[in-house]
Amino acid sequence: MDSLGMLLLAYGGAAVAAVLALWVLIKIIAWANGMSTGAYLTLAIFPLISLFPIPPTEIKKIERIKQEQVKQKEESGEPPKK
């Protein structure tokens, strides 16, 4: 009987999660239908930016710029921020 109760609890939880996910999706679709086309396209295309990695040369440039900024602060005599 104990395993049957756990099984029912697991399936019940899965059913509640599925209904909740469906409700959230319906709300998102209703919200998106009220948006302008430009905003909708922007939100649709924005995640694609994360598909393109940052080239190693750009990362090196950023690191070099950060080091130069630290050196400039040290030379100016400003106390380091914590």
Wavefront OBJ file of the C-alpha trace (Angstrom):
o trace
v 0.000 0.000 0.000
v 2.899 2.306 0.704
v 4.318 2.060 -2.818
v 0.845 2.615 -4.285
v 0.497 5.819 -2.270
v 3.903 7.052 -3.423
v 3.001 6.205 -7.016
v -0.263 8.138 -6.804
v 1.528 11.060 -5.193
v 4.136 11.098 -7.966
v 1.539 10.949 -10.747
v -0.589 13.563 -9.009
v 2.391 15.896 -8.737
v 3.239 15.352 -12.390
v -0.359 16.089 -13.379
v -0.412 19.303 -11.336
v 2.905 20.384 -12.891
v 1.594 19.680 -16.403
v -1.598 21.666 -15.819
v 0.401 24.536 -14.320
v 2.815 24.539 -17.289
v -0.101 24.562 -19.734
v -1.727 27.462 -17.885
v 1.548 29.445 -17.963
v 1.948 28.802 -21.699
v -1.604 30.002 -22.369
v -0.922 33.188 -20.379
v 2.316 33.805 -22.307
v 0.527 33.350 -25.638
v -2.240 35.738 -24.587
v 0.390 38.290 -23.503
v 2.312 37.899 -26.790
v -0.832 38.442 -28.870
v -1.195 41.903 -27.354
v 2.347 42.957 -28.266
v 3.374 44.931 -31.305
v 5.062 43.044 -34.142
v 8.421 44.743 -33.582
v 8.515 43.820 -29.908
v 7.465 40.263 -30.695
v 10.219 39.853 -33.301
v 12.816 41.366 -30.976
v 11.941 38.921 -28.210
v 11.962 36.043 -30.704
v 15.373 36.904 -32.177
v 17.125 38.017 -28.970
v 17.955 34.485 -27.685
v 19.796 33.755 -30.939
v 22.565 36.124 -29.845
v 23.671 33.612 -27.235
v 24.307 31.000 -29.937
v 27.364 32.877 -31.196
v 30.384 32.585 -28.883
v 32.655 35.523 -28.103
v 35.877 35.160 -30.122
v 39.052 34.579 -28.049
v 40.650 37.718 -29.508
v 37.839 39.845 -28.069
v 38.216 38.200 -24.657
v 41.947 38.977 -24.708
v 41.213 42.604 -25.625
v 38.793 42.931 -22.726
v 41.301 41.412 -20.281
v 44.010 43.788 -21.515
v 41.703 46.804 -21.128
v 40.804 45.733 -17.576
v 44.497 45.405 -16.679
v 45.200 48.866 -18.104
v 42.368 50.330 -16.039
v 43.762 48.732 -12.876
v 47.216 50.138 -13.638
v 45.773 53.610 -14.242
v 43.947 53.509 -10.911
v 47.093 52.366 -9.113
v 49.114 55.163 -10.719
v 46.538 57.795 -9.809
v 46.699 56.719 -6.165
v 43.043 55.818 -5.737
v 42.398 53.152 -3.124
v 41.143 49.871 -4.639
v 37.419 49.183 -4.389
v 36.275 46.086 -2.556
l 1 2 3 4 5 6 7 8 9 10 11 12 13 14 15 16 17 18 19 20 21 22 23 24 25 26 27 28 29 30 31 32 33 34 35 36 37 38 39 40 41 42 43 44 45 46 47 48 49 50 51 52 53 54 55 56 57 58 59 60 61 62 63 64 65 66 67 68 69 70 71 72 73 74 75 76 77 78 79 80 81 82
